[in-house]
């Protein structure tokens, strides 16, 4: 089973805007009201909270039956998530204008329009179909949605689930090693001995500009500066997400079905900050590598491909020709690689991709190289 979130833009006529705005604001107020109670009582059992506060939520905020139940589940989920992530017990505040909807109860799809439940009745809304057609072919299972108002636009963030078969190793017809970095966001080496570079200098420069601007605003310590900081953070996140989306989309479309992508397991990349000069830490180790991996995994799965993540140890220090491992093989400043044994030379990112490609071949043979 693979679950992803489809972000579908809906078009809200002026006469319905107030209805949706009122609903999401009331929903947020109800969540904050119940959150205070949960924080004080530390009660996280749905049945208990439902018996004690369901009627009060309906009478105090005018919520409909399903909305009141969704409020309880939303609050429980937020506290449960905080605990599972190791956070201290603290009051959860709901700041964003959002509203959780249950499929076939709070929202449905009829006559190519979304029917959305509000405090003042249902509204039928058109939606943007471009790029989302595959979600409406009947093969996806629709789950809980979140009604979101962001950047003066309305969206339904819908949890979509579909069962895919894992890539059969006996049917792998192409292997691609992908080295992730900063100067080149992705460098690939494939079965045809072809190398592709996805440049990162423009991205690095732009993120450097964001960093300088953020530092200037932080020094001001004014309400307008803090608001601007939040806007910049959101804009940069959208930019990073878009870049990752473009690269992963290009990768799955470039290679055929049956391709196995091999990437590094960069789970501990954050700890690398200790080894990087302070002024370079932000652009060097803060790229969304985990997001890249998630995007590549689900897109590859949709396209009949597979992804494995392997131990990155020595991938940048190993000669792909003779196997000699030595730190001196790589010149980080010049971004070059020269084997101290056989003197094979190449770009250091390309060497990383070549070694990942080799680990992909080992995985096909043993099935134990992935982590």
C-alpha positions in Angstrom: 0.0 0.0 0.0 1.3 3.5 -0.9 -0.3 6.6 0.6 0.3 10.1 -0.7 -1.4 13.5 -0.3 -3.0 14.9 -3.3 -3.2 18.7 -3.1 -6.2 19.7 -5.3 -7.1 23.3 -5.8 -10.8 24.1 -5.6 -12.5 27.1 -7.0 -14.7 28.9 -4.4 -17.3 31.5 -5.7 -17.5 34.7 -3.8 -20.9 33.8 -2.4 -19.5 30.7 -0.8 -16.2 32.2 0.6 -17.8 33.4 3.8 -19.4 30.0 4.5 -16.0 28.2 4.2 -14.2 30.9 6.1 -16.7 30.7 9.0 -16.4 26.9 9.0 -12.6 26.6 9.2 -12.4 29.4 11.8 -15.0 27.7 14.0 -13.3 24.3 13.6 -10.0 25.8 14.6 -11.6 27.4 17.7 -13.2 24.1 18.7 -9.8 22.4 18.3 -8.1 24.9 20.5 -10.9 24.7 23.1 -10.5 20.9 23.3 -6.8 21.1 23.2 -6.7 23.0 26.5 -8.8 20.3 28.1 -6.5 17.5 26.8 -3.4 19.4 27.9 -4.8 19.7 31.5 -6.3 16.2 31.8 -3.8 14.3 29.6 -6.8 12.3 28.4 -6.2 10.9 24.9 -8.9 8.1 24.6 -11.4 8.9 21.9 -14.3 7.3 23.6 -13.8 9.1 26.9 -13.4 12.5 25.2 -16.4 11.8 23.0 -18.7 10.9 26.0 -17.6 14.0 27.9 -17.3 16.8 25.3 -19.2 15.7 22.1 -22.4 17.5 23.1 -20.6 20.5 24.4 -18.6 20.9 21.2 -21.9 20.8 19.2 -23.7 23.3 21.4 -20.9 25.7 22.1 -19.6 26.0 18.5 -22.6 24.9 16.5 -20.8 22.0 15.0 -22.5 19.3 13.1 -22.2 15.7 14.3 -19.3 14.6 12.0 -17.5 17.9 12.6 -17.5 17.4 16.4 -16.2 13.9 16.0 -13.4 15.1 13.6 -12.4 17.8 16.1 -11.8 15.1 18.8 -9.8 13.0 16.4 -7.8 15.9 15.1 -6.7 17.0 18.6 -5.9 13.4 19.7 -3.8 12.9 16.5 -1.8 16.1 17.1 -0.9 15.2 20.7 -0.2 11.6 19.8 2.1 12.8 17.0 4.0 15.1 19.3 4.5 12.3 21.8 5.7 9.9 19.2 8.2 12.4 18.0 9.7 12.7 21.5 8.4 16.2 22.3 7.7 17.3 25.9 4.1 17.5 27.0 3.0 21.0 26.1 -0.2 22.8 24.9 -0.9 22.2 21.2 -2.2 25.3 19.5 -4.0 25.3 16.2 -3.1 28.4 14.2 -3.7 27.5 10.6 -7.2 27.8 9.1 -7.9 24.1 8.4 -10.8 21.7 8.6 -10.6 17.9 8.5 -13.3 16.2 6.3 -14.3 12.5 6.2 -14.9 11.0 2.8 -18.6 10.5 1.9 -19.6 12.3 5.1 -18.0 15.8 5.0 -17.0 15.7 1.4 -17.8 13.8 -1.8 -17.3 13.9 -5.5 -20.5 14.2 -7.6 -21.0 15.3 -11.2 -17.3 16.4 -11.4 -17.7 18.7 -8.4 -16.7 18.5 -4.8 -19.5 18.6 -2.3 -18.1 20.1 0.9 -20.0 20.2 4.2 -20.1 23.6 6.0 -21.8 25.0 9.1 -24.5 26.4 6.8 -25.0 23.4 4.5 -23.2 21.8 1.6 -21.5 23.7 -1.3 -20.6 22.2 -4.6 -17.2 23.4 -6.0 -15.3 23.0 -9.2 -11.6 21.9 -9.0 -8.4 22.1 -11.0 -8.0 18.9 -13.0 -4.7 19.5 -14.7 -2.0 17.1 -13.3 -4.5 15.3 -11.1 -6.4 13.2 -13.6 -4.8 9.9 -12.5 -6.4 10.3 -9.0 -9.9 10.1 -10.5 -9.5 6.9 -12.5 -11.1 4.7 -9.8 -7.9 2.9 -8.7 -7.2 5.2 -5.7 -8.9 4.9 -2.3 -9.9 8.3 -1.0 -9.3 9.1 2.7 -9.6 12.0 5.1 -9.2 15.4 3.5 -8.1 18.7 4.9 -9.6 21.9 3.7 -6.9 24.5 3.6 -6.9 28.2 2.8 -3.4 29.3 1.7 -1.9 32.1 -0.4 -5.5 33.3 -1.0 -6.4 30.0 -2.6 -8.5 27.0 -1.4 -7.2 23.5 -1.5 -8.3 20.0 -0.5 -5.3 18.0 0.8 -6.6 14.4 0.3 -5.0 11.2 1.6 -4.9 8.8 -1.3 -4.1 5.1 -1.0 -3.3 2.6 -3.7 -1.8 -0.9 -3.7 1.3 -1.3 -5.8 3.4 -4.4 -6.3 7.0 -4.2 -5.4 9.5 -4.2 -8.2 10.5 -7.8 -8.9 14.4 -8.0 -8.8 14.3 -10.6 -11.6 12.6 -8.0 -13.8 15.1 -5.1 -13.2 16.4 -4.0 -16.6 18.2 -0.8 -15.6 20.1 0.4 -12.6 20.8 4.1 -11.8 23.1 5.3 -9.1 22.1 8.8 -7.8 24.6 10.8 -5.8 22.9 13.8 -4.0 24.9 16.9 -3.2 24.9 20.7 -3.2 26.9 21.8 -6.3 25.1 19.1 -8.2 21.8 18.4 -6.5 21.8 15.0 -8.3 24.4 13.1 -10.3 23.4 9.9 -12.0 25.3 6.9 -13.5 23.4 4.2 -15.2 23.6 0.8 -16.9 24.5 2.4 -20.2 27.5 4.1 -18.5 25.8 7.5 -19.1 26.2 10.3 -16.6 23.8 13.1 -16.0 24.3 16.2 -13.8 21.5 18.3 -12.2 23.2 21.6 -11.4 22.7 23.1 -7.9 24.7 26.3 -8.1 21.6 28.4 -8.9 19.7 26.9 -6.1 22.7 27.3 -3.7 22.9 31.0 -4.7 19.2 31.6 -4.2 19.2 30.0 -0.8 22.2 32.1 0.2 20.1 35.2 -0.7 17.3 33.9 1.5 19.8 33.4 4.3 21.2 36.9 4.1 17.7 38.4 4.0 16.5 36.3 6.9 19.5 37.5 9.0 18.7 41.1 8.3 15.1 40.7 9.3 16.0 38.9 12.5 18.1 41.8 13.6 15.2 44.2 13.3 12.9 42.4 15.8 9.8 44.2 14.7 6.3 42.7 14.1 6.5 43.5 10.3 10.0 41.8 10.2 8.6 38.7 11.9 5.7 38.5 9.5 8.2 38.9 6.6 10.4 36.2 8.0 7.4 33.8 8.0 6.6 34.7 4.4 10.2 34.1 3.3 10.3 30.7 5.1 7.2 29.6 3.4 8.4 30.8 0.0 11.7 29.0 0.4 10.0 25.8 1.4 7.8 26.0 -1.8 10.9 26.6 -3.9 12.8 23.6 -2.4 9.7 21.4 -2.9 9.3 22.5 -6.5 13.0 21.8 -7.3 12.8 18.3 -5.7 9.6 17.7 -7.6 11.1 18.7 -11.0 14.3 16.5 -10.5 12.4 13.4 -9.3 9.9 13.7 -12.1 12.7 14.0 -14.6 14.4 10.9 -13.2 11.4 8.6 -13.4 10.4 9.9 -16.9 14.0 9.5 -18.2 14.3 5.8 -17.4 12.1 2.9 -18.3 9.9 0.6 -16.2 11.9 -1.9 -14.4 14.6 0.7 -13.4 16.1 0.4 -9.9 17.3 3.7 -8.5 20.1 3.5 -5.9 20.5 6.4 -3.5 22.4 7.0 -0.3 20.7 6.5 3.1 21.2 10.1 4.4 19.4 9.6 7.7 22.3 11.0 9.7 23.1 13.9 7.4 22.2 16.5 10.1 25.0 15.3 12.3 27.4 16.4 9.5 27.0 20.0 10.7 29.8 19.5 13.2 32.2 18.9 10.3 31.2 21.9 8.2 32.3 25.5 8.6 29.6 27.5 10.4 29.0 30.0 7.6 28.5 27.1 5.1 26.3 24.9 7.3 23.0 26.2 6.1 23.5 25.6 2.4 25.6 22.5 2.9 23.4 20.3 5.1 19.9 21.8 5.2 18.7 20.5 1.8 15.5 18.4 1.9 17.1 15.1 1.1 14.4 13.1 2.9 11.7 14.9 0.9 13.6 14.0 -2.3 13.8 10.4 -1.3 10.0 10.2 -0.5 9.1 11.9 -3.8 11.4 9.6 -5.8 10.0 6.5 -4.0 6.3 7.2 -4.7 6.9 8.4 -8.3 9.0 5.4 -9.1 6.4 3.1 -7.6 3.7 4.7 -9.8 6.0 4.1 -12.9 6.8 0.5 -12.2 10.3 1.3 -10.8 12.0 0.9 -7.5 14.2 2.7 -5.1 16.7 1.4 -2.5 18.8 3.4 0.0 22.3 2.0 0.8 25.0 2.7 3.3 26.9 5.7 2.0 30.1 4.7 3.7 33.2 5.2 1.4 31.1 5.9 -1.7 33.1 9.1 -2.3 36.5 7.6 -1.4 36.4 4.3 -3.4 37.8 4.0 -6.9 35.1 2.4 -9.1 37.8 0.9 -11.3 40.3 -0.8 -8.9 38.4 -0.6 -5.6 41.1 1.2 -3.8 39.7 3.2 -0.8 41.6 6.2 0.5 40.5 9.7 1.8 43.2 11.3 -0.4 41.4 10.0 -3.5 38.9 12.8 -3.3 39.7 16.6 -3.4 36.6 18.2 -2.0 37.7 21.8 -2.8 38.3 21.0 -6.4 35.4 18.5 -6.7 37.7 16.0 -8.3 38.7 12.4 -7.7 42.0 10.7 -8.5 42.8 7.2 -7.3 46.1 7.1 -5.5 46.6 3.5 -6.8 45.5 3.4 -10.4 45.2 7.2 -11.0 41.7 7.0 -12.5 40.3 10.5 -12.6 36.8 11.9 -12.7 34.3 14.3 -11.0 33.8 13.3 -7.4 30.0 13.4 -7.6 30.2 11.1 -10.6 32.4 8.7 -8.7 29.7 8.6 -5.9 27.0 7.8 -8.5 29.2 5.1 -10.0 29.8 3.4 -6.6 26.1 3.6 -5.9 25.4 1.9 -9.2 27.8 -0.8 -8.3 26.0 -1.3 -5.0 22.8 -1.6 -7.0 24.3 -4.5 -8.9 25.3 -6.1 -5.6 21.8 -5.7 -4.3 20.4 -7.4 -7.4 22.7 -10.3 -6.7 22.2 -10.7 -2.9 19.1 -8.7 -2.0 20.9 -7.4 1.1 22.5 -4.1 0.2 19.5 -1.9 0.9 18.8 -0.3 4.3 
